[in-house]
């Protein structure tokens, strides 16, 4: 079935209020409308890639009843080190524990995304992984970074696009995936599913 293409008059629905995801979509000039999904992020167990993909689907489905004639994109990002999944820190102590765990080591950042077509069927779903290596942070660096307030609301307690860039030695894979949305993979999915006629879109 052919559905209407995303345009300035027919915007993509982003099932997220994440400032990072909204900033990335604005950066690439993709028309969208952001809607919070209010989905509990700790309700799914399983392998990290499966967990983020299912959470992304749940977020998209949560807003579908209200926007049941639109393309809907849900996404979820987690940090994984060893066998441990790091979500968003609850407090200063939690942020400190995460940063001590990450310092001097390589970890994975996994973002799952799910695209629903206007009928509510899954058009595309994918989990993208980026490897990130942290420098060996000193205790005073960790303390000073937490004092900025930036770690809060961020998976793994850091923001690569913000002050937290100082602690990232290297990455392998998609940079925007670490920010919160693998832009290259998302655009390819929108094109493959028929949500976009072409990209970049005409200004």
N, C-alpha and C positions, 0 to 999 in steps of 0.2 A: 504494500500500500504506500502511496506517495503522500507525504505530509508536507505541510508548509515549512519553508526554510526560515531559519532564524534571521531576523532583520531588526531594524530600529523600531518597527511597528509590531514585531512578533519576537519578543526577547526570550532568551534562554532563562530558565528559572534555576538559580543556584540555591540549593538547599543548605545554606550555610550563611552565618553572619561573620565568618572569619575575615578580619581586615586584610590578611595576607592574600587570601584567595580573591577577594574583591579587587585588590590592587593589581594582581596579575591579570585578571580579565580586563580591567580598564587599560592596562599597559598595551594589550594586544588589540584594543578597540573592538572587543566582542560585546554586542548589546546583551545585557542581562539584568535581571531583577533578583536581588538577594532576599531570601526568606528563611528565618530560623526554623530548624526542624524539631528541636526539643527532644531529641532521641538520647536515651541513656547510653553512654559510650562504654560502659563496663559490663554490659549484659551478655556479651558473646564470648565464648571460649573457643579455643582451637589455634591452629597455626596462624602466625601473624598475618600472612598474606590473605588467608581466608577470612580472618577476623575483620581486617580493614575493608575488604570487599563487601562483606555482609553488612557492616555498619554503613558503608556508603549507600548500599541499596536501601537499607532501612530509612536513612535520612531522606533519600529521594521519594520513597513511597509515603513517608509521613506528610509531605506537602502536596502529593498528587491529588488528593480529593479537592483541594482548593484551586489547583491549577491543572485541571484534567484535560486541557486542550493544548498544553505546552510541552516542549522538550524540557526535561528536568535533569539536573546534574547534582549528584550527591558525592561527597568525598570525605575521607578520614585519613589522618596521618598519625603514625606512631614511630617511636624510636625503639630499636631492638639491639641489645648488646648481650652476646652469649645466648642464654635461654630466657633472659628477662626482658619484658616489655615495659617501656617507660612512657607513661602518659604525661598529663600536665601536673605540675607539682601542686600539692595542697597548701603548703606553707613554706617558710624559709628553710626549715630543717629538711623537708622533702627535696627542695631544690638543691640544697647543699649536698645531700646524699647522691642525687643523680649526677651532679657535676664531678664529684669525687670518683664516681664509678666510670664516667666517660673519659676523664683526663688521661692523656697519653695512650689512648686506645682507639681502635677503629670500631665503628658501629654502623648499623643499617638504619636508614630512614625509609619507611615504606608508606606510600600513599595509595589507597584503593579508591577508585572512582567508578560510579555507575551512572549510565545514561539511560533514562526512560524515554520512550517515544510518547507522543501525545495520548496514546491509548493506555499508557501505563505499563507497557511491556518493556523488558530489558532489551535495549538496542545494542549496548556495548558495556562490558565491565572488564576492569583490568587492575592489577596491582603492580606498581612500579617501585623498584628498589634503587637507592643510591647509597654508596659507601662513603662514610665521612670519618676522617681521622682528626682527633683533637690533639692539641699540643699538651705537654705536661704542665698543667696549670698549677701555679703556686696557691697556697691557702689564702693569701691576701688577695689574689686575683679573683678567686671564687667568691670571697666575701664582698669585694667591691662590686663585682658583677651583679650579685644578688641584690645589693643595695640600690642598684639602678631601677629595680622593679621589672626589668625586661623579661626575666625567666618565667614570670607567671602568665598562665594561659598558653604556654608553648610546650609541645611535646618534647620531652628530654631536657626541659629547663633552659633552652637557649634559642636565639633567633639568628640564623646565619645572615639574614638581610639587615640586621641591626648592629648594635654594639657587639653582639656575640660573634661577629665575623673575626674578631681578633684572636679567637681561640681555635679556629678551624685551619689546620695545616694543609689539608688537601681533601678533594672529593673525587669520586669516580662515578659518573652517571649524571643524571639531570639535576642541575642546580635548582630550578624552579620546583622540583619535587620536594627538595628539602624545605623550601619556603612554605609549601602546602598544596601545590597542584602541579603535576607534570604536564606543562603546557603543550609540549610537542605531541605527546601521546593523546591528550584530550582533543586537540584540534584534529588529529588524524582520525580519532573515533567519531567526532562530529561529522567529518566529511564522509567517512565510510558508511555511517548510518543514514546519511541523507539529510542530516539536520542543517548542514551548510551546503550551499551550492558551490562556493569557492572561498578560498582564503589566501591572503588577506582580503578582507571585505572592502568594498569601495568606500571612501570617506564621504 
